């Protein structure tokens, strides 16, 4: 009886810290949120292409607020693209453009697209209707 009680206590002692552990970070990748109010796929792709074609743009997109926030990196024909992070962060323009295309390919519904690409590091790229 004594050994059964100690076995139960030992199991509980191992389970409590695991149950109290911080939640796992979200997996990197697409989070589709497409609705009837989302921008068209062509508008979202145009925003990414136009943004990248502008030779005056820097090669990095940086959200510089150390407390977190978002910056609008592209807009076109009713589509807006934001880069958001929990703290100051940068991504290359090419990486963000690739994620715009990925979201359009993975989240398209009835010619529309909406959602975000979670980079798994506290930052994301979001496509939404402006």
Secondary structure, 3 states (H helix, E strand, C coil): CHHHHHHHHHHHHHHHHHHHCCCCCCCCEEEECCCCCCEEHHHHHHHHHHHHHCCCCCCEEEECCCCCEEEEEEEECCEEEEEEECCCEEEEHHHHHHHHHHHHHHHCECCEECEEEECCCCEEEEEEEC
